[in-house]
Amino acid sequence: MKPLLACAAASLGMVLTACGTQTEDALAPLQLTDAGAPAQIAAAAPGGDANGFELHATLPSAAPADAPVWRLPHASSADAPQVAGALGIPGRPTAVDGGWVTRYGAQRLAVRRDGSWSYGLDCSPNTPVQQESLDVMCASASGGVAVSPDGGVVMPPPSPGPSATQARALAAPVLSRLGWGDASLDVAISAPTTNVIARKNLDGHAVAGWPTTLDFDKDGKLTDANGWIGAPTRGRAYPLISASNAYKRLLAVPRAMPEICQMRKDGKPGCEPIPPTVITAATLGLALRHDLDRPLLVPAWLFTVQGSSEPLVAVAVDPRYLKPPASGTAPK
């Protein structure tokens, strides 16, 4: 911060009429621990570039105007019962290291101090609740076991979850109590649950990585859920880079390769070539990232991927204002 003295000069024999200080605030660099684009399973393919992307759009080369980051609030002891009430979970939250836990039957609600929360199967119901680890969540098994006449074990397919209409009706009161009643919904019917993904825009922009998700079984019971408490607060505005520059940076991000080789359809030796990731558009939006351990929503270019409902994300903040954390885990 650089102080500047601003005084109004007075003539001889007159008092000083105005004197004060102004400040020029330097933008603090963001130490994003997850500034890179998410790894995608892709490789070189005919018609694509060397890393498996295929661009089917003209990207803007001009940088947009400066845009703000948005800080997500930390959770307080009052947020845990509020989330529990919205999910219809009785009981009193217990304070644990890093947040609060509410047990309900074989289920567990974890509200973390960073503002995130999750609900699902309790991995360790026999462990004293005060010793719960908020970093541990369980995957629930589905389906039953049947025995065939010859003694063989047959795994019958589980029943599908509720219809899209039913799932939307089940989700509506929950989302309303969570403050997400105005969110747009995507519904995916599967077995044994139907997944409802709620997404909200912020300041007129789409946001990647900041949804509320709810899973319902065929009986309408909530089995799993995830989300964030509170409303983001507007932070400082940062200079941005153009979509074309963001795409170039996207190409430089290391890419994950598939661990399983798909056999070639033509019967030749080797693996089936992986089709390119086709990008059809780019939109300036926001994406969930972490400034060290503090979650925030940062300006980002959201690249539309053909055949996917999830965009590729590249942080749009000018790299001059991105600083690697001391651990060196953030890309430069």
N, C-alpha and C positions, 0 to 999 in steps of 0.2 A: 504494500500500500504506500503510495507516494503522496505526502501532504503538499498542498499548494496554498499559499497565503493569498487571500483575496481581500484587499482593503480599498476603501474609497478614500482617496486623498482629500485633505481639507486645506483650504487656504489659510494663510497666517491669521491668527486671532479667532479661528473657528474650531469647533470641536470635530473630532473624527466621527463621521456620520454612519459609516458601515464598515465592519471588519469581521471577517469570518474565515473559516477554512473549508476547502473543497477537497475531495479525495478522488484519486483515480485508482480504482480497484483492479488489480491484475487478476485475470481468470486463473483460478487454481486448476492445475492439470488433473484429469480424472485418472485414477489408478484402477483401471478396469481389469479384473481378474479373468474375465471371459469376453474380451473384446473381439475375438476372432469369430468368423462365421462358423456355424455348426458343421462338423465333418459330414460329408456326404459319401455314400458308396457309389463311386463312379470311376471310370477310367477312360483312356483314349478310345475313341470310336470313330468310324468313318463319318465325315461331315462335321465332326466336333473338333475342338481344339485339343491341345496336348493333355489337358487334365480332365477331359470328359464333359465340358460345357458346350452347349450350342446356343448361341444368342440369336433369337428371332425377334429382335426389337431394336429400335434406335434409341439409345440412351442419351439423356440430356448431358451436354458437356459443360454447362454453366453451373456454378455452385449456387445453391439457394441461399436465401437470407439466413442470418443467425437464428438458431432455435434453442429453446430452453431444455434442460434436463428436468425430470420430475422425481422428487424424493418420495419413497414409500415410508409410511410411518412405522415405528417400532410398536409392537404389541404391548399392552399393559394388562394388569390383572383383571381389568373390567372387560377386556376383549374376549377372554376365554369363555366365560358364561354366555356372552352374547352370541358367539359362534355356535356353542352347544345348543342354545335355545333355538337358533335358526334351523339347525339340523334335527331338532326334536329329540335331543339327547338329555335325559334327566341326570341328576347328580351334580356334585360340587367339584370343580376343577382343583387339582392338587398341584402346588408349585414344585417343579423339578428343575434340575440344572438346565438352563436355556429356555425355560418356558413353563407350560402348564399341561397337565394330562387329565382327561376325564375318561374313565372306563365305563363301558355300557355293555353288559353281557360279555360276549367274546370280542367286542369291538373296542377301539380306542380312538379318541380324538386328541391330537397333539397340536397345540397352538404355540408357535415359537416366537421368541422375542424379536426376531427379524421381521415379523409380520406375516409369515407364511403359516398355513395350517393344513393338516391332513387328517383324514378319517378312514379307518380300515380295520382289518383283522389285528387283534392284539397278539403279538408274537410271543409274549412272555407273561401270560395271565397269572402265573404263580409267583412272579417276582414282585416284591413290595413296590407299590406305585412310585414311591419316592426315589427308587433306583432305576426308573425307566430311562432309557436312552432315546432322545428325540431323533437321533440319526438312523434309527432302525424302524423299518416298516416291513410288513409281511405281504407276500403274494398269496391270495386265497385260491384253494383248489376248487374245481367245479366238477359236476357230474357224479354219477354213481357207478357201482360195479355190479354187473349181472353175470350169472354163470349159465353157459349153454348146456344142452342135454348131454353132450359128450364130456363135460367137465371143464371145458375151456372157459377162460375168463373173457368176457365181452364188455367193452366200455361203451355204453349207450351214449349217444350225443345228448348234451344237456339241453334243456328247454330254452328257447330264446327269451330275451327280456321283453318288456312291454313295447307296444307299438310307439311310433314317433309321436302320435297325438297324445297317448297316455303319458309318455315320458315328459313331454312338454308341460302337461297339466300337473304332474308330480313335482316338476322342478320349479314351477312358477312361484309358489308361496315360499319355498326355501330361498330362492334367489332374491325375492322381494325383501325378505328379512335380512339378508346379507348385504343389501344395498345394490344389488345387481339386477333389479327388476327391469331396467331399460336395456339390458344386454341383448345382443343378437345370439341366436342359438343354432348350433349344429348338432344333429342327432344321428348316432350310429347304432343300429340294432345288431346285436350279436348274441351269442349264447355263452354264459347264462345271464348276461346283463345288457342293458341298453345304456349307452354313454351319452350324456348331454354335456356339450362344451359351450360355455357362455363366454362371449367376448365383448368387451366394451371399447369404444373409441375414447380418446382423450384429446381434448383441444382440437377436435375435428380430424384426428389422425388415427389410423388403425394401429393396434399395439400387438406385437408378437411376443409370445412367451409369458403372458399375464392373463391367463383365463381362470375361470372357476369351472371345475368339472364335477359332475355328479353321476354316479352309476346306480341304476335301479334293477332289481331282479324281477322275475315274472310276477311276483306277488306285490310289487310296488315298494319293496323295502329298499332303503338306501344302504348300499353295501360299501361303497368307497366314495371319497370326495377329497378335493384339494382346492385351495384358494389363497387369497390374501385379504387381510383386514384393512379397513380404513381407506381414505382417499389420498391420492398423491398430492404433494404440494409443489408448486412451481419453483424452480431453481434458476440459476444463472443461464443466460443464453450463450451458446458457443458457435464459433464459425464452423461451417460445414463444407464437405467436399461434394463434388458432382456425382451423379449416378455412374458416369463412365469411369471416373477415378475409383469409385467404390468397387466397381466390377473388376478392375485391374487388381485391386487389393484382394478381392475374393479369389481370384485365380492363384494368388500366392499362398493361400492357406493350405497347409498339408491336408491331404485327403485320405480317408480310411478306405481300405480295400476289403472286399468281402472275404470272410474266412472259409466259406463254403463255395466250392466250384460247381457251377451248374453245367451239366453235360451238354455238349454241342448237339443241336437238333439235327445237324447234317451227318452225325455219326463219326465225324473226324476226331482225331485225338485233341486233347486240350479242353479248355473251358469255353462255354458260350460267351461271345463278346457282350460286354455290358453296354446297353444303350446309353447315349449321352443324356445328360441332364439339360433339358430344353428350357431356356428362360424366355418368357414371352412379354414381360413388362417389368417396370421398376416404379415403385411408389414410395415417396418419402413418408415415413411413419415413425413409430417408436418401438423399442425393444427392451425387454427386461435384461439388465446386466447388474453387476455388483461393483461398486466403488469400494475396493477392499471387501469388508464384510457388510457393507450397507447397500441394500437393493435400491435400484433406481431405474427409471425408464429414460433411455437415451435416444436422441434422434438417430434414425437408422434407415437405410434403403432396404425396402422389402421387395425382393425379386420374385415375381410370380413364376412358379415351376409348372410346366405342363403335366397334367395328370396328378397333381398334388394339391391338397387344400392348405398345406403349410408353406409359407414362403422361405426362401433363402434370405438370411439376414446379414447385412454388412453395416457395421457402425458408421454413421455419417459424420461424426465429429472429426474435425481436422486433426490429423495425427500429431500436429504440433502441440495439441492440448491433451494428449494421451501419454501417461507416464506408467511404465511397468512398475508393479509392486516390488517391494524389496526382495520378495522371494523369487522374483524373476519369472513368475508363472504367466504374466500377461504378455501378449505379443507386442512388439514395438511398432 
